[in-house]
Amino acid sequence: SINMIDVFSRSIIDGERALVVIDLPEPDASGHTHGPMSSYYKDILGIIDSKIGNLIDYLNESGLWERTLIVVATDHSMIQTVPEYQVLTSDEKHIVGLPVEHRVVPIGTLAYIYLKHEEDLDVAVDYLAKIDWIEGIWTRMPIEGANGTLADIGLNITYAGDIVISLRAPYYIYKYTSKGAHGGVNTRTIPIIFSGGMYDSNYSIPSNVSLLDICPTLAGFLGVRAPKDSVGRDLGVYKNFADIKVGVNPAIANPHQSIELNVSYSMSRYEPTILTISVVDTKTNKTIISQNIEIETASGTKKTNIIIEKEGEYLVEAIISSKDTPLGRGETKILVVEKAEAETPPEVY
């Protein structure tokens, strides 16, 4: 992952945006084989922690930290299970004891139950409600004895079955032996960590943050539209920033010639800011021109004209700042030379 980021590091520093997703599957695998309470699982987490530390060191060393928002999350948590508490029948198609025709899709501590006959729903719910290892029951339509409907737990989808049940630990329902299981409402609480130089440390994260909020938040940070089906919130945990591109015309000019500068910018959110345009002589490192322009919108283009009197190479730097805090930077170069007049070719007879 570090090698991949390194390929794009120059572009990111220059203002391009990149989304890097790093999948670390070892905690899931070790949680299933050894259980989340095992020393083996804890050792794996220690290794993962060191890998994340290496990544943070690289981001600092490469100058990317201040432009980075880090989100560390899991797709689910996990509970310790006991193999003897498996509630799936040996044919792997039914729940032990359920007295109606059905099929089950086992997911750990969650199960989708499909009934052959819809009229058996009352009987099935009445039976399941009396079992002490069942934590919750949800049905597609409201029914007495259930904890609610599938919509209440975000599972009002075609393939979720007629009934969804959640099991109490250490009971579980898998097609294989496992010491760790996930999938129930008792595994919905997970860690989500925001960090990086772009994390706004003054932001107060609400207590009801969900996995569903990560996608809209990253979309907002990257300046793209969130998927139309996303239902989470843009948490706005990131600092404001600006992407800036500088264009010049002409890029090779004569002394005393008027040069047009075009600064295109886009901020993650609008706030009163100042665009500072500086022209620096690269030979002497002295600023020969400096202009301040007020920014009134979150995105747009600002144009101005400059005249450079002496030959040389010049750096044009554009910085957008809010209360003396830089939000973004862009640059380009101008070469100023005295162009030689082309000689008129002799007439040929």
CORKABEL-V173256 format. One record per pair of residues at least 4 apart in sequence whose ideal C-beta (glycine too) atoms are under 8 Angstrom apart, sorted by sequence separation. I is the first residue (numbers start at 1). GAP is how many residues later the second one is. D is the distance in Angstrom with one decimal. If there is no record, write none. Layout:
i: <I/I>
gap: <GAP/GAP>
d: <D/D>
This chain:
i: <1/2/3/4/5/8/9/10/12/25/26/27/28/29/30/31/34/37/38/39/40/41/42/43/44/45/46/47/48/49/50/51/52/53/54/55/56/57/58/64/81/88/89/94/98/107/116/120/121/122/123/124/125/126/127/139/142/148/151/156/160/167/174/183/184/195/199/205/209/213/214/215/216/217/218/226/253/267/281/308/321/11/12/31/36/59/60/89/106/107/115/129/147/148/150/151/155/167/182/194/219/280/281/295/321/322/12/34/35/58/59/88/89/105/115/128/142/150/167/172/181/219/220/253/267/280/281/308/320/321/5/11/33/34/88/89/95/104/105/139/142/149/150/174/219/250/280/281/295/319/320/8/30/87/88/94/104/129/137/138/141/219/226/279/280/320/56/59/87/94/95/104/105/115/128/137/138/140/155/172/250/278/279/293/319/320/8/30/31/93/94/103/104/137/138/139/140/150/216/249/265/279/319/30/93/102/103/113/136/138/139/153/194/215/219/248/249/278/279/293/318/102/125/138/215/248/263/277/278/317/318/5/102/103/248/249/277/278/291/317/318/27/30/56/92/101/102/125/138/150/216/220/247/248/263/276/277/317/5/98/100/101/138/215/217/219/246/247/276/277/291/316/4/88/95/100/101/129/140/216/217/220/246/247/261/276/277/315/316/27/100/129/138/146/167/169/192/215/216/217/221/246/247/275/276/289/315/316/26/27/88/95/102/121/125/166/168/212/214/216/217/220/245/274/275/315/316/1/101/125/126/166/192/212/213/216/217/244/245/274/275/289/314/52/100/121/125/140/166/212/213/217/223/244/245/274/275/288/313/314/1/26/27/122/125/190/211/213/217/244/273/274/313/314/26/102/121/140/192/210/213/243/272/273/313/314/100/139/140/198/242/243/272/313/24/99/100/139/242/312/138/139/242/295/311/98/137/138/209/241/242/288/308/310/311/24/100/137/138/240/241/270/275/277/279/311/81/99/137/240/267/270/308/98/136/206/240/269/279/281/283/79/97/98/135/136/205/238/265/268/282/283/134/135/240/242/267/281/282/134/135/153/203/205/266/267/281/282/22/134/135/203/236/266/281/282/97/133/134/203/265/280/128/133/265/279/280/132/200/264/265/279/128/200/264/265/279/280/124/125/133/199/200/263/278/279/124/199/200/262/263/277/278/198/199/262/263/277/278/36/121/198/262/263/277/278/36/121/261/276/36/37/194/198/223/260/261/275/276/36/118/260/261/275/276/35/223/260/261/275/276/32/35/87/259/274/27/31/112/114/115/221/258/259/273/274/85/112/113/114/115/220/258/259/273/274/112/113/135/136/258/259/273/13/28/113/135/257/272/13/112/113/135/256/257/271/282/2/6/12/112/113/256/2/5/9/111/255/256/265/267/1/5/9/13/110/111/255/273/9/12/110/253/255/261/263/265/279/2/6/105/110/111/255/5/109/110/109/5/109/109/267/267/109/111/109/110/265/108/109/108/265/107/108/106/263/106/248/104/106/108/246/246/109/246/108/109/110/108/109/110/244/107/108/109/110/244/259/107/108/244/109/95/109/242/108/87/251/253/255/240/251/252/253/254/92/251/252/253/254/255/87/244/246/248/251/252/254/85/86/87/88/242/243/244/245/246/247/252/254/85/86/87/88/241/242/244/246/248/85/86/88/240/241/243/81/82/86/80/81/79/80/81/79/81/86/79/83/83/83/81/81/80/81/80/81/79/78/79/78/79/78/77/79/76/76/79/79/78/77/76/77/76/77/77/76/75/74/73/74/73/72/73/72/73/71/72/71/70/71/72/70/69/70/69/70/69/68/68/69/70/67/68/69/65/66/67/65/66/75/59/73/41/56/38/73/71/35/36/33/34/35/32/33/34/71/32/33/71/32/31/32/69/31/69/69/69/67/19/19/17/17/17/15/15/15/15/15/15/14>
gap: <4/4/4/4/4/4/4/4/4/4/4/4/4/4/4/4/4/4/4/4/4/4/4/4/4/4/4/4/4/4/4/4/4/4/4/4/4/4/4/4/4/4/4/4/4/4/4/4/4/4/4/4/4/4/4/4/4/4/4/4/4/4/4/4/4/4/4/4/4/4/4/4/4/4/4/4/4/4/4/4/4/5/5/5/5/5/5/5/5/5/5/5/5/5/5/5/5/5/5/5/5/5/5/5/5/5/6/6/6/6/6/6/6/6/6/6/6/6/6/6/6/6/6/6/6/6/6/6/6/6/7/7/7/7/7/7/7/7/7/7/7/7/7/7/7/7/7/7/7/7/7/8/8/8/8/8/8/8/8/8/8/8/8/8/8/8/9/9/9/9/9/9/9/9/9/9/9/9/9/9/9/9/9/9/9/9/10/10/10/10/10/10/10/10/10/10/10/10/10/10/10/10/10/11/11/11/11/11/11/11/11/11/11/11/11/11/11/11/11/11/11/12/12/12/12/12/12/12/12/12/12/13/13/13/13/13/13/13/13/13/13/14/14/14/14/14/14/14/14/14/14/14/14/14/14/14/14/14/15/15/15/15/15/15/15/15/15/15/15/15/15/15/16/16/16/16/16/16/16/16/16/16/16/16/16/16/16/16/16/17/17/17/17/17/17/17/17/17/17/17/17/17/17/17/17/17/17/17/18/18/18/18/18/18/18/18/18/18/18/18/18/18/18/18/18/18/18/19/19/19/19/19/19/19/19/19/19/19/19/19/19/19/19/20/20/20/20/20/20/20/20/20/20/20/20/20/20/20/20/20/21/21/21/21/21/21/21/21/21/21/21/21/21/21/22/22/22/22/22/22/22/22/22/22/22/22/23/23/23/23/23/23/23/23/24/24/24/24/24/24/25/25/25/25/25/26/26/26/26/26/26/26/26/26/26/27/27/27/27/27/27/27/27/27/27/27/28/28/28/28/28/28/28/29/29/29/29/29/29/29/29/30/30/30/30/30/30/30/30/30/30/30/31/31/31/31/31/31/31/32/32/32/32/32/32/32/32/32/33/33/33/33/33/33/33/33/34/34/34/34/34/34/35/35/35/35/35/36/36/36/36/36/37/37/37/37/37/37/38/38/38/38/38/38/38/38/39/39/39/39/39/39/39/40/40/40/40/40/40/41/41/41/41/41/41/41/42/42/42/42/43/43/43/43/43/43/43/43/43/44/44/44/44/44/44/45/45/45/45/45/45/46/46/46/46/46/47/47/47/47/47/47/47/47/47/47/48/48/48/48/48/48/48/48/48/48/49/49/49/49/49/49/49/50/50/50/50/50/50/51/51/51/51/51/51/51/51/52/52/52/52/52/52/53/53/53/53/53/53/53/53/54/54/54/54/54/54/54/54/55/55/55/55/55/55/55/55/55/56/56/56/56/56/56/57/57/57/58/59/59/60/60/61/62/62/63/63/63/64/64/65/65/66/66/67/67/68/68/69/69/70/70/71/72/72/73/73/73/74/74/74/74/75/75/75/75/75/75/76/76/76/77/78/78/78/79/80/81/81/81/82/82/82/82/82/83/83/83/83/83/83/84/84/84/84/84/84/84/85/85/85/85/85/85/85/85/85/85/85/85/86/86/86/86/86/86/86/86/86/87/87/87/87/87/87/88/88/88/89/89/90/90/90/91/91/91/93/94/95/96/97/98/99/99/100/100/101/102/102/103/103/104/105/105/106/107/107/108/109/110/111/111/112/112/113/114/115/116/117/117/118/119/119/120/120/121/121/122/123/123/123/124/125/125/126/126/127/128/129/129/129/130/130/130/131/131/131/132/132/136/137/138/139/139/141/141/143/144/144/145/145/145/146/146/146/146/147/147/147/148/149/149/149/151/152/168/169/174/199/203/205/206/226/228/229/230/313/314/315/316>
d: <6.5/6.2/7.1/7.5/6.2/5.6/6.3/6.3/5.6/5.9/5.8/5.8/6.7/6.4/5.5/6.7/4.0/7.2/7.2/6.3/6.7/6.7/6.7/6.8/6.5/6.3/6.8/6.6/6.5/6.4/6.5/6.7/6.5/6.4/6.5/6.5/6.6/6.2/5.9/5.5/6.5/5.9/6.9/6.5/6.0/6.3/7.4/5.6/6.2/6.1/6.4/6.2/6.0/7.2/7.4/5.0/7.4/3.7/7.8/7.2/5.9/4.4/5.3/6.4/8.0/5.5/7.7/6.0/5.6/5.7/6.2/6.3/6.3/6.5/6.0/4.7/4.5/7.5/7.0/7.9/6.1/4.1/7.5/4.8/5.3/4.6/4.7/4.6/5.4/7.2/5.2/7.5/7.6/7.2/4.4/4.0/4.4/6.1/4.6/5.1/5.2/6.5/5.2/7.8/5.1/5.8/5.6/4.2/6.5/7.9/4.3/7.5/7.1/6.7/6.3/5.5/7.8/4.4/6.3/6.7/7.9/6.5/7.5/5.2/7.2/6.8/8.0/6.2/7.3/6.4/8.0/7.6/8.0/5.4/6.9/5.7/7.4/5.3/4.2/4.8/5.7/7.0/7.5/6.3/4.0/7.6/5.2/5.7/7.6/5.5/4.9/7.3/7.8/6.1/7.4/6.5/6.8/6.2/7.1/6.0/6.8/7.7/7.2/6.9/7.2/5.2/7.5/5.5/5.2/7.1/5.4/5.4/7.6/6.3/5.4/4.6/5.9/6.7/5.7/4.0/6.7/5.2/5.5/5.3/7.3/7.8/5.3/5.9/5.6/5.6/5.9/7.7/7.4/5.5/5.4/6.2/5.4/5.6/4.3/7.1/7.1/3.9/5.0/5.0/6.5/5.5/4.8/7.0/4.5/6.0/6.9/7.0/7.1/6.2/7.7/6.0/4.8/6.9/7.7/7.0/6.9/6.2/6.0/5.3/6.6/7.0/6.3/7.6/5.1/6.8/4.8/7.7/5.3/7.9/5.8/7.4/7.2/8.0/6.1/7.6/7.1/7.1/4.5/7.8/7.6/7.1/6.5/6.5/6.3/6.0/5.4/4.0/7.4/7.5/6.7/6.9/4.6/4.8/5.9/7.6/6.3/3.9/5.6/5.0/7.6/7.0/6.8/4.2/7.2/8.0/8.0/6.3/6.9/7.1/6.9/7.7/6.5/4.6/7.2/4.9/7.5/6.8/7.3/7.8/6.4/5.5/7.0/6.1/5.2/5.7/7.3/7.7/7.1/7.9/5.9/6.3/5.7/6.1/5.9/5.2/4.8/5.5/7.4/7.2/7.9/5.5/7.9/6.9/5.1/6.3/5.4/7.0/7.8/6.6/5.7/3.9/7.2/7.2/7.0/4.4/4.7/7.5/7.5/5.4/4.4/5.8/6.1/6.7/7.1/7.8/5.8/4.5/7.5/5.7/3.9/7.9/7.4/6.4/4.8/7.1/7.6/7.6/6.7/6.9/4.0/8.0/4.6/7.8/6.6/3.4/5.0/6.5/7.1/7.2/7.8/6.3/5.5/7.1/6.3/4.6/4.9/7.3/6.4/6.8/5.5/7.1/7.7/7.7/7.7/4.9/7.9/6.8/7.5/7.7/6.7/7.0/6.3/5.9/7.2/6.2/5.4/6.8/7.6/4.4/5.6/6.5/5.6/6.7/8.0/7.2/5.4/5.0/7.4/7.7/5.4/6.9/5.0/5.5/6.7/5.7/7.2/7.8/4.6/6.4/5.2/6.5/6.5/4.7/6.7/7.0/7.7/7.5/7.0/6.9/5.4/7.1/7.8/7.6/7.8/6.1/5.4/6.5/5.8/6.5/6.3/6.0/7.9/6.1/5.5/5.4/7.8/3.8/5.0/6.2/6.9/7.6/5.5/6.5/6.9/8.0/5.8/6.3/7.6/7.2/8.0/4.4/7.0/6.8/7.2/8.0/7.3/7.0/5.4/4.6/6.1/7.4/4.8/5.8/4.7/7.3/6.2/6.7/7.9/6.6/6.9/6.7/7.9/6.5/7.7/6.2/4.7/7.0/7.7/4.0/6.0/5.5/8.0/5.8/7.2/5.0/6.4/6.5/7.3/5.2/6.6/5.4/4.5/7.6/7.8/7.5/7.5/7.3/6.1/5.9/4.7/7.4/5.6/6.6/8.0/6.9/4.3/6.1/6.1/6.7/7.5/7.9/6.2/6.5/4.8/5.9/4.7/7.0/4.8/4.9/7.3/7.7/7.6/7.4/8.0/7.8/6.3/5.2/5.5/8.0/5.3/7.7/4.6/7.3/6.8/7.3/6.9/4.7/4.9/6.6/6.4/6.5/5.2/6.3/4.9/5.9/7.2/7.7/7.2/7.4/7.9/4.6/6.5/5.5/6.3/5.3/6.6/7.8/7.2/6.9/6.6/7.2/7.3/4.5/7.5/4.7/4.7/6.9/5.1/5.3/5.2/5.4/7.6/5.5/5.2/5.9/7.3/6.8/7.7/7.0/6.3/7.8/3.5/6.2/6.8/5.8/5.9/6.9/4.7/6.0/7.7/4.1/6.7/6.9/7.0/6.9/7.7/7.3/6.4/6.0/7.9/5.5/7.7/7.2/7.9/6.0/5.8/6.6/7.9/6.4/7.3/5.3/7.1/6.7/6.0/7.8/7.1/6.8/7.9/7.8/7.1/6.7/5.2/5.5/6.5/6.0/6.2/7.3/6.9/6.1/6.4/4.7/6.0/7.6/5.0/7.1/6.8/5.5/7.4/6.0/7.8/6.2/7.4/4.5/7.2/7.9/6.9/6.5/7.6/7.3/4.9/5.3/7.9/7.1/5.7/7.3/7.0/7.9/7.4/6.1/4.0/7.0/5.5/6.3/7.3/6.0/7.8/5.6/7.9/5.2/5.0/3.8/6.9/3.7/4.7/5.3/4.4/5.3/7.9/3.3/3.2/7.5/7.7/6.4/3.7/6.6/6.3/6.1/7.2/6.4/4.2/7.5/6.9/7.6/6.4/5.8/6.7/7.4/7.7/7.5/7.2/5.1/6.0/4.8/5.4/7.3/6.3/5.7/4.9/4.6/5.8/6.8/7.8/6.4/5.2/7.9/7.4/4.9/4.2/5.9/6.2/5.3/6.1/6.9/6.7/5.7/4.6/6.4/5.2/6.9/5.1/3.1/3.3/4.4/5.5/6.6/7.0/7.0/5.7/5.5/7.9/6.9/4.4/6.9/6.7/4.8/4.3/6.1/7.4/7.1/4.4/7.4/7.8/5.0/7.5/7.2/5.9/6.0/6.7/6.3/6.3/4.7/6.9/4.6/5.9/6.7/7.3/4.8/6.6/7.8/4.3/7.1/6.2/6.1/6.2/4.5/5.3/7.4/7.7/6.1/5.0/6.5/7.8/4.9/6.5/6.6/6.9/7.3/4.5/7.3/7.3/7.0/4.1/7.3/7.6/6.0/7.2/7.1/7.2/4.4/8.0/4.1/4.7/4.1/5.7/4.3/7.4/6.5/6.0/6.1/6.7/3.7/6.4/4.5/7.3/7.2/7.6/6.6/7.6/8.0/7.3/6.3/6.0/3.7/5.1/7.7/5.9/4.6/4.9/6.6/7.3/7.6/7.0/7.7/7.0/4.9/3.9/7.6/7.8/8.0/5.3/7.6/5.1/7.6/6.7/6.1/5.0/6.5/7.3/4.9/6.1/6.9/6.6/7.4/6.0/7.7>
